[in-house]
């Protein structure tokens, strides 16, 4: 075999393995979000439940980077839209994407992208600086979610029903995500997050 042919074949195999690894990480990320969505506590005064999703979204973005993280969440949304019981409490269907909590679901993909982008720029290097991308991601989720929810309940009520009750819990989640982040790095060790 000629050296150039061997290098070409090696490069193609390497690229194929990289694509397979990327696909596996995207699928695992979507399943991680789906699993934590099952930790769901409905609240009587709002259609927005307390879930583990935001914690998962933040970690997926930081561990996989902007492109893979957003792809994981896009896959998650597609799984739910297709009828798989991946949304909070085992819910699924297009109605969830266009209903009162649809903005939060769409915001997950945007937040994962933002967290991943900030992580790619080095803000995930230790748990103290990782709080910044996680805070930005949480704000993106609130912005998308409350803006969408306001079409159903009005702006003031969207803040009362979709932001204020979650501030303490989401602060705890983003701190926990920053602490758990080194474990996520161990799982994705050797993966280029850009």
Protein Blocks (a to p, Z undefined) as FASTA:
>chain_A
ZZklmmmmmmmmmmmmmmmmmmmmmmmmmmmmmmmmmpccddfkbcbdcdfklmmmmmmm
mmnojmlmmmmmmmmmmmmmnopafbghhiacjklmmmmklmmmmmmmmmmmmmmmmmmn
opambmklmmmmmmmmmmmmmmmmmmmmmmmnojklmmmmmmmmmmmmmmmmmmmmmmmm
mmmmmmmgoiafZZ
